[in-house]
C-alpha cells in the first residue's frame, strides 16, 4: 500500500481514499500549505480526534498536542524531503500518551504537481515501555551501539531507581564488574568521602539536570580508588517522563598522576630555579630580559622580578665595552665560562660578578637568546685584593728591614730573599729562590751546621761577631737562625745584621771604660806619685843647698868637721855631682809634669771653656805624645822631626783645652802611624802650624807620609771607618775629633792630601 | 808703713805631713832659711803641740791619717787665731773650701806637690806675716 503512494506520490483515484480509509494504521493528508485535508478512521480510533478538530489548530507552532505532525516536519516535507521512522509521541484526547514511529512524504496530483503530504503513524508504545531501547535491527541504532561499545570511556545507564540498566565494555574493563553482575542492581562503588558530593549531584540528576565535569572518585571491584570525571545526561520516554540517566565516567587517575608528577617536577624545577643563590636569567641578544630567578633579583637588589625584567641588560653593565666583549665571545664560542664584569645594583652600588653563559641560535645561526648564570664574587675579589694588599704590605715590611732576611725550607733551599739580601749579595730574589743556601749566600757556608742543628732542635741560635772582609773593610755580622715553628711549615729564617758599628761601639765603650778606670786610677795614682816625687825633689834641692858655701850654717858645720867646703865643692864639680843632682831634679820634674798632664787629660767631663794660648796647648800635647807608650814603642817617635810654625799674635782661643788637646793628640798619632806605614818623601817630618785668621785660629797637623786617596778622604771622618788592622784603633779618633771641633766648638775641620805627598789635617777654632 | 820685720829665727813654723821624707826635707830647707821648724806626722799630733806652744805659720798637708788637714786648720785656728796657714797638697783637684776662706786662707796659699823649689815657702811665709 505504501509503495504505491511512494512511487509517484499521487492518489490515483478515490479508491485510494477508501484504502486509506480502511488502512489499519493512522494516516493524515495535508495540502501543500500544510492544512489537514484528510484523516482516516484508524487515526480517529487511536488518537480520538476528528478532522474538524485538527483543521482548527493548524497554525500552531512547535510541538502541539493537537497535531502530531509538527511545523518542523512540515517544513522538511515542503522542502521535498521525506520522513521515515521518526520516533515521536502524541497524546490522545484522553491524555494518554502514544509513542509512534512516523513516516511522511510529499505526494503529487495526476499532473505531477505537488499536491500535498501524507503522514503515516505506527504505534510503538508497547515497544518503548518494554525497555528495549536499542532495537537491534536499526542501522542508526547500530551506529550508536558501535560507538558506545568501543568508546574507551565508561558509560553506565541508570534507571530512576539508581539501578544500572546498561554498562559499556569500557566500564567493565575499568571497574571490573561485568554486565551480568551489575544489571538491574545499584553499583556500590562510591567511596565514603565522596558520598556527600555524589549524593547532591544524584539529586540534581534525577531532576533532569545535566552534571558536567564532576571530579570525584570511584572504587573498582577490587578496591582501588580511581580519579573520575563524570558527565551525565538524562533521557525521557515519549510522554516526556525522565526514565533514566546516562553517566559517562572518565578515568583520569593516570592523567592526574602524571599531571601531579609534572606539577611536582615543575614545582621542584621552579624551586630550584628560584631558590639557588646563583643568578639565572634568559635574555634576548638585544638586551631585553625574558626571565630571571629570585637569585638574580636578590643579587642585584631589586624589589621584585618585574622591576628587574623592565630594565634592559645593557643598563646593568658598569663598563659597556664588557658587554660587547661578552657578546663577541658568545658569538664565537657558543659557551663562555668565568667572564668577570662589574654590574650596578638597584641602589647604584657596584658588584663584581662571574658569568657563565650560552647562546641559543636559530637554524640560520643567528643569536636569539642568552641563558646565563652569574655569581656575586665581590667579596671574593675584595678578599683577593685584601690578600694582595696584605702580601704587598708584608713584603714591604720584610724588604724595609735593614737586616738581611733569608728563608729556607727544610732541605736548605732558599724560599725567601728580601731586598737587603739582594743588596748584600748582588743576587736578585728570583735568582736566589730555589738555590741551595750555600750557593746563594756563600758567606753562610760556615754556618750550615748550625742551621741544620736549629731546624732539628727547633730552637733559635745566635752567632755573634762573624768576621768577614769586604772590599778591604772589616765587617762584623750577627747571624740569628730561627726555626719556623708554625705547624706544617718546616724550615728556618736567617737574619743577618751588620753589627760592625755595634761591635766597634762596644769596643770603644770597653776602651772608654778602661780609660775611665785608668783615669780614675790615674787620679789616685797621681796623688800617690806626687808625694814620693816631692820627697825626691825636695831631697835633691836640699842636697845641693847643703853643699853650698853660701849658707852660713854649711860653712860653720864644715869647719867644725875640719872640711874645706870650697874644696868639697871643687871635688863635687870635678866628679859631676852637681850634674847628677841636676839630673835627679830634671827627671823628677818631668815625672811630675807627666803626672800632671795625664791627670789633666784624663779628667772627666770638664767642659769649661777657657781662653787658652794655642801655642802652649800644642806644645803640651806634643810633650804628651812624646810620652805616649804606643808612639814610643811602636813608631819610634823620636826619629820624627817636628817643625813648628806658630804665628798667633798672642791670641787666646776660647775652648775646652782638654778636648782640643785630645784632637791634636789624635792627629799627631795618626800622622806618626802614617809616616811609618809606607814610603815617604824625605825624612819623617811632622809639621805643626798655627795661624791667626780674622775670626779664627787655624791649626794644622801635616805629615809627609803616603797621603790619602780621594775615596778614603771622603770617608775619613766617618765613625768606625778605619784603614788600620783589626784590633788597632777603634776608628773613632777622627770622628770624635770632628765632633769636638765642629759640634762642640763650632769650628771647621778638613783634610787636604795628595797620594804620595802626605796629608794635612786642618781645623779652625772660632775666636 | 810696715811693722818691723820679725826675725826669721822668731818665726815658728809647724809642718804637718804624714810623709817622712817630705817632713825631713822641708824642715831641713826651712831651717837653712833660718826658721824655727817643728814637725808633726798627723793632725792629732799637731794639735797636741799647738796646745802647748804657739806658732806663726803652719804648712799643712790635706791628706792625713785620722783627722784631715781641713779639720786640723779649723781646730788650730780656734787654739791660735793669729796663726797663719799654707796648704801643701798632692791632690791636684783640691779646691779651697769656704770655711777655710773665712779663716783667712786664699787660693794662692794652696801649694801643689811636688814643689820644685822650696823657696816658694819662704816667700809665702814672709808674705803671710806681712814682712814682704
Boltz contact constraints between the chains, C-beta under 6 A:
constraints:
  - contact:
      token1: [A, 527]
      token2: [B, 90]
      max_distance: 6.0
  - contact:
      token1: [A, 527]
      token2: [B, 91]
      max_distance: 6.0
  - contact:
      token1: [A, 530]
      token2: [B, 90]
      max_distance: 6.0
  - contact:
      token1: [A, 530]
      token2: [B, 113]
      max_distance: 6.0
  - contact:
      token1: [A, 530]
      token2: [B, 114]
      max_distance: 6.0
  - contact:
      token1: [A, 531]
      token2: [B, 19]
      max_distance: 6.0
  - contact:
      token1: [A, 531]
      token2: [B, 90]
      max_distance: 6.0
  - contact:
      token1: [A, 533]
      token2: [B, 114]
      max_distance: 6.0
  - contact:
      token1: [A, 534]
      token2: [B, 22]
      max_distance: 6.0
  - contact:
      token1: [A, 534]
      token2: [B, 113]
      max_distance: 6.0
  - contact:
      token1: [A, 534]
      token2: [B, 114]
      max_distance: 6.0
  - contact:
      token1: [A, 535]
      token2: [B, 21]
      max_distance: 6.0
  - contact:
      token1: [A, 535]
      token2: [B, 22]
      max_distance: 6.0
  - contact:
      token1: [A, 537]
      token2: [B, 114]
      max_distance: 6.0
  - contact:
      token1: [A, 538]
      token2: [B, 25]
      max_distance: 6.0
  - contact:
      token1: [A, 539]
      token2: [B, 25]
      max_distance: 6.0
  - contact:
      token1: [A, 541]
      token2: [B, 118]
      max_distance: 6.0
  - contact:
      token1: [A, 542]
      token2: [B, 25]
      max_distance: 6.0
  - contact:
      token1: [A, 542]
      token2: [B, 28]
      max_distance: 6.0
  - contact:
      token1: [A, 542]
      token2: [B, 29]
      max_distance: 6.0
  - contact:
      token1: [A, 551]
      token2: [B, 32]
      max_distance: 6.0
  - contact:
      token1: [A, 592]
      token2: [B, 114]
      max_distance: 6.0
  - contact:
      token1: [A, 599]
      token2: [B, 92]
      max_distance: 6.0
